[in-house]
């Protein structure tokens, strides 16, 4: 998403990453990598649990989940990953955003 951030911001999308780490680790990583996304620490998984995000210790912990929430606060798209690499392509997400207009 970082490489396509302008395509998302041109559509007035805000990208929020819920990270399964403590505040200091998230802040340090965001600054080091110059990540232009909002990072929210969620070490205990409280936010993830609210959205039904799965935990699999065998698969390295919290499985990625991605949501597009419309301007009314409704979930317009949800994708629950089956492994750590199971993440939708940016083009697909941009098409979904374009369809919300």
Secondary structure, DSSP 4 states (H G I P E B T S, - for coil): -GGGHHHHHTTT---EEEESS-HHHHHHHHHHHT--SEEEE-TT-HHHHHTT--EEGGGTEEPPEEEEE-TTS-EEEEEE-SSTT----HHHHHHHHHHT-
